[in-house]
Amino acid sequence: GAEFFWIHPFAHVDERFIGQINNTPRAAMNLKMGDTVSFVKNEIVDWMYMDEGTMKGNYSSRAFLKSAAPKEREAFRRRFGLDFDF
């Protein structure tokens, strides 16, 4: 199976992207948080950026948040300091 990582910071270099793993790998025993990885555009499955304090993208979290209880949504907002544009 595949494991997904948040990559930040990253840069676009020629036809590839390069960046650091920004979460703790759970299954990939040969990787750790902070390791530098290289990947191509079609390997990107989710993305996120902020626009004046509002989260754009981050579709994996949005799927969870849409069905989450208001209390869980508010906890997410407080923890990450994000507002969503559902």
ABEGO torsion letter per residue (X at the ends): XBBBBBBOBBBBBEABBBBBBABBBAABAABBBGBBBBBBAAABABBBBBBGGBBBEGAAAAAAAAABBAAAAAAAAAAAGBBBBX
